[in-house]
């Protein structure tokens, strides 16, 4: 289906003319790529393919001239054969993260981002489904700049047509200056064929990410945000510490609102000084000490990339910031500014003996002063993060997705995991998670229990059972009850978190969740590298399969919606040559593929976990 560019003469691929100019020269073929040479520049292009078929394409543009060169177009191009295609893209917005849809390819489809937040409005994934062949190809960009992806049906002469896919830097007003001897990365792209249109064979991507973006151990977290948002008090925060420790939490994080003056912290972003007259009233160090006494690590929230116009640092050092619209963005290309910020951040880490930073970014910078698609700015940010990691190798860095507008594979380079949505509703959270794992590994995606107990609700039984109430949006404006079994499976797959008033959760529910956390920790090595498949996705049923790549250990999770059935039959992906333990019996992989597993369902909106283990595992 995919036309392999290295099966044809490379020179023909590098003789390209367009509105941006001309690219041609002497081409040298190599085993996994080619090198284009001419007097002014050299372009090196390589593609490596792993055992699962994931092709990893990257390269370098080097200015070999004695004068600066300007790049006005930096895209990688792929050609597919003609046919009937459907195109899959995703939209990103606050509480609308990773909303994906298929549409027919008639003429062309464009997906792009023009902001410094590299998933604002769109996600860097594009899939094509060949309706005639019954299989597809998916492209993932690792975006280190504002980007664009274009797929277009092009005339090949007469009635014949082909399909062109172009992926790379957003070309709007692009004029990237490249100094003599300087190199610029070509678009870094992953692509592979898939047969499962429901999940795009995303397990292949997950396996690649485990090797390419190795992560530290998955944590169990507590965060104050969805307890009372920024309405922090010393008493309330302190009262969460002991129950968080009893649950098995390993990190305790104070979110936004700990800094500022009096009741105002929003206008103090950039001045990262503890609030002495409001919020914790100067007691954050006491909180941090108490957290450590209870056997947990302490962490706190920062938004280092932007500042409030009224912040003192903006008034005294405006040169540290890029003024765009009504917002101020930290200038990571300014050495003096970076030295200042580094001193501030490390001073806070040392003062509170912090082991976790939650890094947020809630602003949109749409004007790039260098016309470089924000590549220079984001490179400076990555350099700052690398410096911080070198100083504190045990520091856990948590990224806040900022409404999903930063959630993409480039985040895997800078943080350990991501708060993927402010909407931690179990039902909507499962939808967002389901669509996000099509382009991200599960281990990067934090999920949070945002709950409280609700006793005394009328029921057919006597006495009436306790309800667990969950938020149904990002702000507790809407709520819904959730079954404990569904809450548990929602939390599986990556870092596991609690963000609520734990004193409003009954002791029975806390005990059940503490036992669940203990089981999670016992299986943490499995979850650390598990890949995920979507076996079923309908209005009334979602079935996920977690496993290692060899399918030696398999966890099938069935989550029911409003159902009219007592069981669901699923067909897990297993090793057909192996024998598996299923509950109290042994069954062959071939039988599992032929007859499937019948999973009983007890009620609406409940969930079931079925475990399979290879007999020789």
Secondary structure by P-SEA (a helix, b strand, c coil): cccccccccccccccccccccccccbbbbcccbbbbbcccbbbbbbbbbcccccccccccccccccbbbbbcbbbbbbbbccccbbbbbbbbccccccccccccccccccccccccccccccccbbbbbccccccbbbbbbbccccbbbbbbbccccccbbbbbbbbccccccccccccccbbbbccbbbbbcccccccccaaaaaaaaaaacccccccccccccccccccccaaaaaaaaaaaaaacccbbbbccccccccccccccccccccccccccccaaaaaaaaaaaacbbbccccccccccccccccccccccccccccbbbbccccaaaaaaaaaaaaaaaaaacccccccccccccccccccccaaaaaaaaaaaaaaaaaacccbbbbbccccccccccccccccccccccccccaaaaaaaaaaaaaccccccbbbbbbbbbbcccccccccbbbbbbbbccccccbbbbbbaaaaaaaacccbbbbbcccccccaaaaaaaaaaaaaaaaacccccbbbbbbccccccbbbbbbbcccccbbbbbbbbccccccbbbbbcccccccccccccccccaaaaaaccbbbbbccccbbbbbbbbcccc
